[in-house]
Amino acid sequence: MEIKPWDEYFLDLAKTCATRSNCLRAQVGAVIVGEDKKIKATGYNGTPSKVESCVERGECYRMKNNIPSGTKYETCRSIHAEQNAIIQAGQDRCKDGTIYIWGHNFICILCKRFIVQSGIKQCVLKKDEDSPIIRVSVDDLRKELENQR
């Protein structure tokens, strides 16, 4: 029997979290894990509690209006998976942890801010089954934010 490496294990859990998404455009999941390899919180992209989702409406405003990914976040009804996981965990449970993200190979500017502020140390991303695992340190995110105009 072969034991699955930690990164693969937590990315698989993030992939499962993505199946709860009520977003028509993208299904993204996130898992925050402590240094002790214990899960602190999970999240997926979707609308806030008791807010009608695009699935329920039958359309996505962003898709309908051809709004490019990574722009005009204020037009989206959903909260990002990374943000949802951080909100669920709280800063004290995020400190020095790793966030595993399934469904993206980049971190948007809003989530970079959340992640840096939360105390998370490292990000591990995987877009889909055929994509490589991408590792990003929070120090790199912090530098990107400092260099932002």
Backbone torsions as a table, in degrees:
resi	resn	phi	psi	omega
1	MET	NA	133.5	179.1
2	GLU	-102.8	130.9	178.9
3	ILE	-89.3	131.2	-178.7
4	LYS	-68.4	136.4	176.3
5	PRO	-61.6	151.3	-177.2
6	TRP	-54.0	-47.0	-178.5
7	ASP	-57.4	-45.8	179.4
8	GLU	-63.5	-42.2	179.4
9	TYR	-58.9	-51.0	-177.3
10	PHE	-71.3	-33.0	174.5
11	LEU	-66.3	-37.1	175.3
12	ASP	-61.4	-40.1	177.0
13	LEU	-65.7	-40.1	177.2
14	ALA	-63.5	-38.4	176.9
15	LYS	-61.7	-42.2	177.5
16	THR	-63.7	-40.8	177.5
17	CYS	-59.5	-36.8	-179.4
18	ALA	-61.1	-24.5	-179.2
19	THR	-69.5	-12.5	177.0
20	ARG	-87.2	-7.3	-177.1
21	SER	-59.7	138.4	174.1
22	ASN	-110.8	28.7	178.3
23	CYS	-97.4	133.7	178.9
24	LEU	-76.7	-25.1	-172.0
25	ARG	-86.2	-41.1	-176.3
26	ALA	-151.4	144.3	175.7
27	GLN	-114.5	111.5	-175.3
28	VAL	-127.0	138.8	176.5
29	GLY	-127.2	155.1	-179.9
30	ALA	-142.4	145.8	176.6
31	VAL	-134.2	128.4	175.2
32	ILE	-101.0	128.8	-174.7
33	VAL	-126.5	134.1	178.3
34	GLY	-76.5	170.2	178.0
35	GLU	-58.7	-24.0	-179.6
36	ASP	-85.0	7.2	179.6
37	LYS	69.0	21.6	176.5
38	LYS	-100.2	138.2	-178.6
39	ILE	-72.3	128.3	179.5
40	LYS	-98.0	-34.6	179.5
41	ALA	-169.4	161.1	174.3
42	THR	-128.9	162.4	176.8
43	GLY	-158.9	161.7	174.4
44	TYR	-145.8	160.7	-179.4
45	ASN	-80.5	135.1	-179.2
46	GLY	177.2	174.1	-177.5
47	THR	-72.9	154.6	174.9
48	PRO	-60.4	161.0	-179.6
49	SER	-51.3	133.8	175.4
50	LYS	64.1	22.3	173.6
51	VAL	-109.2	130.9	-177.8
52	GLU	-60.9	129.5	-178.1
53	SER	-86.4	167.4	175.3
54	CYS	-64.5	-33.3	176.1
55	VAL	-60.5	-46.7	179.2
56	GLU	-66.1	-36.0	178.4
57	ARG	-74.7	-25.1	-178.8
58	GLY	84.5	10.0	176.8
59	GLU	-161.2	155.8	176.7
60	CYS	-113.2	123.2	179.7
61	TYR	-57.4	-41.6	-177.2
62	ARG	-66.4	-40.8	177.4
63	MET	-68.3	-45.1	-178.4
64	LYS	-58.9	-33.8	-177.0
65	ASN	-105.5	15.2	176.6
66	ASN	50.7	43.8	178.8
67	ILE	-81.5	120.7	-176.8
68	PRO	-62.5	145.8	175.6
69	SER	-57.9	140.9	178.5
70	GLY	86.7	6.0	-179.8
71	THR	-131.4	158.6	173.4
72	LYS	46.3	54.8	-178.7
73	TYR	-58.8	-27.5	-178.0
74	GLU	-65.7	-13.5	179.0
75	THR	-88.1	-3.7	-177.2
76	CYS	-94.4	139.7	178.3
77	ARG	-81.5	-16.2	-171.8
78	SER	-93.7	158.7	169.1
79	ILE	-99.9	138.6	-179.7
80	HIS	-68.1	152.2	-178.7
81	ALA	-57.2	-42.3	-179.4
82	GLU	-61.1	-45.3	-179.9
83	GLN	-64.5	-43.3	179.3
84	ASN	-59.6	-44.7	-180.0
85	ALA	-63.9	-42.2	179.8
86	ILE	-65.0	-42.6	177.8
87	ILE	-61.3	-43.1	-179.3
88	GLN	-65.4	-38.4	-175.6
89	ALA	-78.9	-42.1	-170.9
90	GLY	81.8	154.7	-174.3
91	GLN	-60.9	-37.1	-177.1
92	ASP	-64.7	-30.1	180.0
93	ARG	-88.3	-15.5	179.3
94	CYS	-84.1	-26.4	-172.3
95	LYS	-48.4	123.9	176.9
96	ASP	66.1	14.0	-179.2
97	GLY	-87.1	-177.3	176.5
98	THR	-122.0	139.0	174.3
99	ILE	-108.7	127.1	177.5
100	TYR	-102.3	128.3	-175.0
101	ILE	-125.1	124.6	177.4
102	TRP	-110.3	133.1	174.1
103	GLY	111.3	-6.1	177.9
104	HIS	-139.6	155.6	172.3
105	ASN	-118.6	17.5	176.3
106	PHE	-148.6	166.3	177.7
107	ILE	-120.8	125.3	-178.3
108	CYS	-69.2	164.3	-177.1
109	ILE	-60.6	-38.0	179.5
110	LEU	-64.7	-46.3	-178.7
111	CYS	-69.7	-31.4	175.0
112	LYS	-58.2	-43.0	-179.9
113	ARG	-63.9	-45.8	178.8
114	PHE	-59.4	-47.2	-176.4
115	ILE	-63.6	-46.5	179.5
116	VAL	-60.8	-45.9	-177.5
117	GLN	-66.9	-30.0	-174.7
118	SER	-71.4	-22.2	-177.3
119	GLY	96.7	0.5	175.3
120	ILE	-61.3	145.0	-177.9
121	LYS	-99.8	-30.1	-170.8
122	GLN	-146.3	148.8	176.7
123	CYS	-121.7	138.6	176.2
124	VAL	-127.5	120.9	-174.9
125	LEU	-121.3	151.2	172.8
126	LYS	-149.8	123.9	-176.5
127	LYS	-71.4	-48.7	-177.9
128	ASP	-160.6	-175.6	-176.5
129	GLU	-58.0	-31.4	-174.4
130	ASP	-93.1	-1.6	-175.8
131	SER	-93.8	154.1	175.5
132	PRO	-76.4	160.5	173.2
133	ILE	-77.8	133.9	179.2
134	ILE	-114.7	131.4	177.6
135	ARG	-112.2	133.6	179.2
136	VAL	-133.3	126.0	177.0
137	SER	-82.4	153.2	177.8
138	VAL	-69.4	-26.1	173.6
139	ASP	-60.3	-39.4	177.3
140	ASP	-66.4	-41.1	177.7
141	LEU	-62.1	-42.4	179.7
142	ARG	-60.8	-43.1	178.5
143	LYS	-62.7	-41.2	177.7
144	GLU	-61.1	-41.1	-179.9
145	LEU	-67.6	-37.6	178.3
146	GLU	-65.4	-33.9	-178.6
147	ASN	-86.7	-1.8	179.4
148	GLN	-69.6	142.0	179.1
149	ARG	-85.9	NA	NA
